[in-house]
């Protein structure tokens, strides 16, 4: 007979967001099961995911508080500068730009922190798996598939394809953009696809990146060059190249020399010659937003709740703020002896996260539409806007703090405090 298990919280999905949430709750003392359809060894391989993530300073604080960052520090490249520039419509770069410098945030308490970090997704997964192994209250059930769920008055049960049942007081959907649990719960979603593909790979370059992240806007979409930890003496960066779907398909099929030439044509030679150093990945770009983040004994986090354009590199950070907020709501209710799956705790989570999410959706979608064209009047207005922000130090500091994820009503973990 298949084994049935009882826990406090059952989480569907063991990706970057789902496993982080499991670690947060188990570290606080709750019994947690993370149910993942993927094989852990497969998820940490080179062929699974070629992306790197921008981990904002606030997100890094949360990962540090959960004991995860110590497994990552050697693989994390600090971002100390961000340079935003616009194409001039003729294959060059406008003379007007925006430059974020972490030294602008210096105060009396010590040296200024980095704006964030660039980390390969596979390294984040390895760190999460290493941390999860050290938590006796965390059960990582993988590979395993959820066939259906059942939510009654006091429990939420995930029925697995192998016959097992995992029962908890609350079920968390961290199962991605197409979330089967969201669909099963009848939660609608607003969504649309962009006519763009994100081309991602690691590139080698001749000149040191000096901890600068570049965001270069082109008519087809942004071209980001994100600094990575060197591989020995080899300088590396990760590109996130947004391109029209038809052009992206052609770029992905190019040989290495021609692909390198196309990168250099778009980015320039400020880092010397560029050379692809990994497999290339293409990801269709889309936006989605769930009509609500909660249902009876169910909460959505990460891409199950929202998925945004990668223009500002904030997708993972948005999900990690979900983790910090939901973990705080659940743990606070548990410490008070309350039912962690009741409506009050879940409604508090939804109220907390909805404004931040909707604001970031609006910003990223608007920026993509504003910059993904080459109309001269629009180009002039946006270039003047970049230059104006660059000259107004208080406004620039505010935007930098937003990029760092340290503005607004922050959960304890993001503030650098224990859960």
C-alpha positions as CSV (number, residue, x, y, z in Angstrom):
1,X,0.0,0.0,0.0
2,X,1.3,3.5,-0.9
3,X,2.5,5.6,2.0
4,X,0.3,8.6,3.0
5,X,2.0,11.5,4.7
6,X,0.7,14.4,6.9
7,X,2.5,17.7,7.0
8,X,1.7,21.3,7.8
9,X,2.3,22.7,4.3
10,X,2.4,20.9,0.9
11,X,4.1,22.8,-1.9
12,X,3.6,21.8,-5.6
13,X,6.7,22.7,-7.5
14,X,10.3,22.5,-6.4
15,X,11.8,25.3,-8.6
16,X,13.6,28.3,-7.4
17,X,10.6,29.8,-5.7
18,X,8.9,26.6,-4.4
19,X,12.0,25.1,-2.8
20,X,13.0,28.4,-1.3
21,X,9.5,28.6,0.3
22,X,9.9,25.1,1.6
23,X,13.2,25.9,3.2
24,X,11.8,29.1,4.8
25,X,8.9,27.2,6.4
26,X,10.9,24.2,7.5
27,X,13.6,26.3,8.9
28,X,11.0,28.1,11.0
29,X,9.8,24.7,12.4
30,X,6.9,23.6,10.2
31,X,6.6,20.2,8.6
32,X,6.8,20.7,4.9
33,X,6.6,18.6,1.7
34,X,7.9,19.9,-1.6
35,X,6.5,17.8,-4.5
36,X,8.4,18.2,-7.7
37,X,7.9,16.6,-11.1
38,X,11.6,17.1,-12.0
39,X,14.6,14.9,-11.1
40,X,17.0,17.0,-9.0
41,X,20.1,15.9,-10.8
42,X,18.5,16.8,-14.1
43,X,17.7,20.3,-12.9
44,X,21.3,21.1,-12.1
45,X,22.7,20.0,-15.4
46,X,24.0,22.3,-18.1
47,X,21.3,21.4,-20.6
48,X,18.3,22.1,-18.3
49,X,18.4,25.9,-18.1
50,X,20.9,28.3,-19.6
51,X,19.7,31.3,-17.7
52,X,21.3,33.4,-15.0
53,X,19.2,35.5,-12.6
54,X,19.6,39.0,-11.3
55,X,19.3,38.6,-7.5
56,X,18.5,42.0,-6.0
57,X,20.1,43.0,-2.8
58,X,16.8,42.6,-0.9
59,X,16.5,39.0,-2.2
60,X,20.1,38.3,-1.3
61,X,19.3,39.4,2.3
62,X,16.4,36.9,2.3
63,X,18.5,34.0,1.0
64,X,21.2,34.8,3.5
65,X,18.7,34.8,6.4
66,X,17.5,31.3,5.3
67,X,21.1,29.9,5.2
68,X,21.1,29.5,1.4
69,X,23.5,32.3,0.4
70,X,26.5,30.6,2.0
71,X,26.2,27.9,-0.6
72,X,26.1,30.6,-3.4
73,X,28.5,33.3,-2.5
74,X,31.4,31.9,-4.6
75,X,29.1,31.7,-7.7
76,X,27.5,35.1,-7.3
77,X,29.0,38.1,-9.2
78,X,28.2,41.5,-7.5
79,X,26.6,44.2,-9.6
80,X,28.1,47.5,-8.6
81,X,27.0,49.5,-11.6
82,X,24.1,49.4,-14.0
83,X,24.4,51.3,-17.3
84,X,21.2,51.9,-19.3
85,X,21.7,53.1,-22.9
86,X,19.5,53.5,-26.0
87,X,20.2,52.7,-29.6
88,X,20.5,55.8,-31.8
89,X,18.6,54.3,-34.6
90,X,21.7,53.8,-36.8
91,X,23.4,50.9,-35.1
92,X,25.2,53.0,-32.5
93,X,24.5,54.1,-29.0
94,X,22.9,57.4,-27.9
95,X,25.2,59.8,-26.0
96,X,22.4,60.1,-23.4
97,X,22.3,57.4,-20.8
98,X,21.5,56.4,-17.2
99,X,24.2,55.1,-14.9
100,X,23.6,53.6,-11.5
101,X,26.6,53.6,-9.2
102,X,26.4,51.7,-5.9
103,X,28.7,54.3,-4.2
104,X,25.8,56.8,-4.3
105,X,24.2,54.7,-1.5
106,X,27.2,55.2,0.9
107,X,26.2,56.1,4.4
108,X,27.7,56.2,7.9
109,X,26.9,52.6,8.6
110,X,29.6,51.2,6.3
111,X,30.5,50.6,2.7
112,X,27.6,50.6,0.2
113,X,26.2,47.2,-0.7
114,X,26.1,45.9,-4.3
115,X,23.0,46.7,-6.2
116,X,22.5,42.9,-6.7
117,X,24.2,39.8,-8.0
118,X,24.2,37.7,-11.1
119,X,24.0,33.9,-10.5
120,X,23.5,31.0,-12.8
121,X,20.1,29.4,-12.2
122,X,21.7,25.9,-12.0
123,X,23.9,27.2,-9.1
124,X,20.9,28.5,-7.3
125,X,19.2,25.1,-7.6
126,X,22.3,23.4,-6.3
127,X,22.4,25.7,-3.3
128,X,18.7,25.1,-2.6
129,X,19.1,21.4,-2.8
130,X,22.2,21.5,-0.5
131,X,20.3,23.6,2.1
132,X,17.2,21.4,1.8
133,X,19.2,18.3,2.7
134,X,20.1,19.8,6.1
135,X,16.5,20.4,7.2
136,X,14.9,17.4,8.9
137,X,11.4,18.9,8.6
138,X,11.6,19.3,4.8
139,X,10.6,16.3,2.6
140,X,11.6,16.8,-1.0
141,X,9.5,14.4,-2.9
142,X,11.0,14.1,-6.5
143,X,10.3,13.1,-9.1
144,X,6.6,12.9,-8.4
145,X,3.5,14.1,-10.1
146,X,0.3,15.5,-8.6
147,X,-2.8,14.0,-10.3
148,X,-5.4,15.9,-8.4
149,X,-5.9,17.8,-5.2
150,X,-8.7,17.8,-2.6
151,X,-9.4,20.7,-0.3
152,X,-11.8,20.1,2.6
153,X,-12.8,22.2,5.6
154,X,-9.5,21.6,7.5
155,X,-7.1,19.9,5.1
156,X,-5.6,20.2,1.6
157,X,-4.4,16.9,0.1
158,X,-2.3,16.3,-3.0
159,X,-2.9,12.9,-4.6
160,X,0.2,11.7,-6.4
161,X,0.3,9.5,-9.5
162,X,2.0,6.7,-7.6
163,X,-1.0,6.4,-5.2
164,X,0.5,8.4,-2.3
165,X,-1.4,11.2,-0.6
166,X,0.2,14.2,1.0
167,X,-2.1,16.0,3.4
168,X,-1.5,19.4,4.9
169,X,-3.3,22.4,6.3
170,X,-2.5,24.5,3.2
171,X,-1.4,23.8,-0.4
172,X,0.9,26.1,-2.2
173,X,1.0,26.3,-6.0
174,X,4.5,27.0,-7.1
175,X,4.0,25.0,-10.3
176,X,4.8,27.6,-13.0
177,X,3.1,29.8,-15.6
178,X,0.7,27.1,-16.7
179,X,0.0,26.0,-13.1
180,X,-2.3,22.9,-13.0
181,X,-3.3,23.7,-9.4
182,X,-4.4,27.2,-10.4
183,X,-6.5,25.8,-13.3
184,X,-8.0,23.1,-11.0
185,X,-9.0,25.8,-8.6
186,X,-10.8,27.7,-11.3
187,X,-8.6,30.8,-10.9
188,X,-8.6,32.9,-14.1
189,X,-5.6,34.5,-15.5
190,X,-5.0,37.6,-17.7
191,X,-2.2,36.8,-20.2
192,X,-0.7,37.7,-23.5
193,X,2.3,36.8,-25.5
194,X,4.9,39.3,-26.7
195,X,6.1,39.0,-30.3
196,X,9.5,38.5,-28.9
197,X,11.9,35.7,-27.8
198,X,14.6,35.9,-25.2
199,X,17.9,34.5,-26.4
200,X,20.1,33.5,-23.5
201,X,23.6,32.2,-23.3
202,X,27.0,32.7,-21.6
203,X,29.6,34.7,-23.5
204,X,33.3,35.1,-23.1
205,X,34.9,38.5,-23.7
206,X,38.4,40.0,-23.7
207,X,38.0,43.0,-21.4
208,X,36.9,42.7,-17.7
209,X,33.3,43.7,-17.0
210,X,34.2,45.7,-13.9
211,X,30.9,44.5,-12.2
212,X,28.9,46.6,-14.7
213,X,25.5,45.3,-15.9
214,X,24.5,46.8,-19.3
215,X,20.9,47.2,-20.5
216,X,21.0,48.4,-24.2
217,X,17.7,49.2,-25.7
218,X,17.2,48.3,-29.4
219,X,14.1,48.5,-31.6
220,X,13.4,44.8,-31.3
221,X,13.8,44.8,-27.5
222,X,16.6,45.2,-24.8
223,X,20.0,43.5,-25.1
224,X,21.3,42.9,-21.6
225,X,24.9,42.0,-20.8
226,X,25.1,40.7,-17.2
227,X,28.5,40.2,-15.4
228,X,29.3,36.7,-14.2
229,X,32.0,35.3,-12.0
230,X,35.1,34.6,-14.1
231,X,35.9,31.1,-15.1
232,X,39.6,31.0,-14.1
233,X,41.1,33.9,-16.1
234,X,38.3,34.0,-18.6
235,X,35.9,36.9,-18.4
236,X,32.3,35.9,-18.7
237,X,28.9,37.6,-19.0
238,X,25.4,36.3,-19.5
239,X,23.3,37.8,-22.3
240,X,19.5,38.2,-22.4
241,X,18.9,39.3,-25.9
242,X,15.3,40.2,-26.7
243,X,14.5,39.8,-30.4
244,X,11.5,39.5,-32.7
245,X,10.4,35.9,-32.9
246,X,11.3,35.3,-36.6
247,X,14.7,36.9,-36.2
248,X,15.4,35.0,-33.0
249,X,14.8,31.7,-34.7
250,X,17.4,32.6,-37.3
251,X,19.9,33.8,-34.7
252,X,19.6,30.6,-32.8
253,X,20.5,28.6,-35.9
254,X,23.7,30.6,-36.7
255,X,27.2,29.1,-36.4
256,X,29.4,30.5,-33.6
257,X,31.3,33.0,-35.7
258,X,28.1,34.5,-37.2
259,X,26.3,34.5,-33.9
260,X,29.3,36.4,-32.3
261,X,29.2,38.9,-35.1
262,X,25.5,39.6,-34.5
263,X,26.1,40.1,-30.8
264,X,28.9,42.5,-31.4
265,X,26.8,44.4,-33.9
266,X,24.1,45.0,-31.3
267,X,26.3,45.4,-28.2
268,X,29.4,47.0,-29.6
269,X,33.1,46.3,-28.7
270,X,33.3,47.8,-25.2
271,X,34.2,44.4,-23.8
272,X,36.3,43.4,-26.7
273,X,35.5,40.4,-28.9
274,X,32.6,38.3,-27.8
275,X,32.3,34.6,-28.1
276,X,29.5,32.2,-27.2
277,X,30.6,29.9,-24.4
278,X,27.5,27.8,-23.8
279,X,24.5,26.3,-25.5
280,X,22.0,28.9,-26.7
281,X,18.5,28.9,-25.3
282,X,15.4,30.6,-26.7
283,X,12.4,31.5,-24.4
284,X,9.1,32.8,-25.8
285,X,8.2,36.0,-23.8
286,X,4.8,36.5,-22.3
287,X,2.9,38.2,-19.4
288,X,0.4,36.5,-17.1
289,X,-1.4,37.6,-13.9
290,X,-3.8,35.5,-11.8
291,X,-7.1,37.1,-11.0
292,X,-6.4,36.2,-7.4
293,X,-3.6,34.6,-5.5
294,X,-5.6,32.6,-3.0
295,X,-8.5,30.1,-2.8
296,X,-9.7,27.9,0.0
297,X,-6.5,26.5,1.6
298,X,-4.5,27.4,-1.5
299,X,-2.0,30.1,-2.3
300,X,-0.2,30.9,-5.5
301,X,3.4,32.1,-5.6
302,X,6.0,32.9,-8.3
303,X,5.1,32.3,-11.9
304,X,1.8,30.6,-10.9
305,X,0.7,34.0,-9.7
306,X,2.5,36.3,-12.1
307,X,5.0,36.2,-14.9
308,X,6.5,39.4,-16.3
309,X,8.8,40.6,-19.2
310,X,12.5,40.1,-18.3
311,X,13.3,43.8,-19.3
312,X,14.2,44.7,-15.7
313,X,15.5,41.3,-14.5
314,X,12.9,41.3,-11.7
315,X,11.0,38.0,-12.3
316,X,12.8,35.9,-9.7
317,X,12.9,38.8,-7.2
318,X,9.1,39.2,-7.5
319,X,8.8,35.5,-6.6
320,X,11.2,35.7,-3.7
321,X,9.2,38.6,-2.2
322,X,6.2,36.3,-2.5
323,X,8.1,33.7,-0.5
324,X,9.1,36.1,2.2
325,X,5.6,37.6,2.6
326,X,3.7,34.2,2.5
327,X,6.2,32.6,4.9
328,X,5.8,35.5,7.3
329,X,2.0,35.2,7.2
330,X,2.0,31.5,7.7
331,X,4.7,31.4,10.4
332,X,3.2,34.3,12.4
333,X,-0.2,32.5,12.4
334,X,1.4,29.2,13.4
335,X,3.3,30.8,16.3
336,X,0.0,32.2,17.6
337,X,-1.5,28.7,17.5
338,X,-3.9,29.7,14.6
339,X,-5.0,27.7,11.6
340,X,-2.3,28.5,9.0
341,X,-4.7,27.7,6.2
342,X,-7.5,30.0,7.3
343,X,-8.7,32.8,5.2
344,X,-7.3,35.6,7.4
345,X,-3.7,34.5,6.9
346,X,-4.1,34.0,3.1
347,X,-6.0,37.3,2.6
348,X,-3.2,39.1,4.4
349,X,-0.7,37.6,1.9
350,X,-2.7,38.6,-1.1
351,X,-3.2,42.2,0.0
352,X,0.5,42.5,0.8
353,X,1.7,41.2,-2.6
354,X,-0.9,42.4,-5.1
355,X,0.2,46.1,-5.3
356,X,3.9,45.4,-5.7
357,X,3.1,42.8,-8.4
358,X,0.7,45.0,-10.4
359,X,3.0,47.9,-10.2
360,X,6.0,45.9,-11.6
361,X,3.8,44.4,-14.3
362,X,2.8,47.9,-15.4
363,X,6.4,49.2,-15.4
364,X,7.9,46.3,-17.3
365,X,5.2,46.1,-19.9
366,X,5.3,49.9,-20.4
367,X,9.1,50.0,-20.6
368,X,9.1,47.2,-23.2
369,X,6.5,49.1,-25.3
370,X,8.3,52.4,-24.9
371,X,11.8,51.2,-25.9
372,X,10.9,48.5,-28.4
373,X,10.5,50.9,-31.3
374,X,12.6,53.3,-33.3
375,X,10.3,56.3,-33.9
376,X,12.6,59.4,-33.7
377,X,10.2,61.5,-31.5
378,X,9.7,58.7,-29.0
379,X,13.5,57.9,-29.0
380,X,14.2,61.6,-28.3
381,X,11.8,61.7,-25.3
382,X,13.1,58.5,-23.7
383,X,16.7,59.6,-24.1
384,X,16.0,62.9,-22.5
385,X,14.2,61.1,-19.7
386,X,17.3,58.8,-19.1
387,X,19.6,61.8,-19.1
388,X,17.3,63.7,-16.7
389,X,17.2,60.9,-14.2
390,X,20.9,60.5,-14.5
391,X,21.4,64.2,-13.4
392,X,19.0,64.2,-10.4
393,X,20.8,62.3,-7.6
394,X,17.8,61.9,-5.1
395,X,15.6,60.5,-7.9
396,X,18.4,58.3,-9.1
397,X,19.0,56.9,-5.6
398,X,15.2,56.2,-5.2
399,X,15.2,54.2,-8.5
400,X,18.3,52.4,-7.4
401,X,16.7,51.3,-4.2
402,X,13.7,50.1,-6.1
403,X,16.0,48.0,-8.3
404,X,17.6,46.6,-5.1
405,X,14.1,45.6,-3.9
406,X,14.4,47.6,-0.6
407,X,11.5,50.0,-1.0
408,X,8.0,49.7,0.4
409,X,6.4,47.4,3.0
410,X,9.1,44.8,3.2
411,X,8.9,41.4,4.8
412,X,11.3,40.6,7.6
413,X,13.5,38.4,5.5
414,X,14.0,41.1,2.8
415,X,14.9,43.5,5.6
416,X,17.7,41.2,6.6
417,X,15.9,39.9,9.7
418,X,15.1,36.4,10.8
419,X,11.7,35.0,9.9
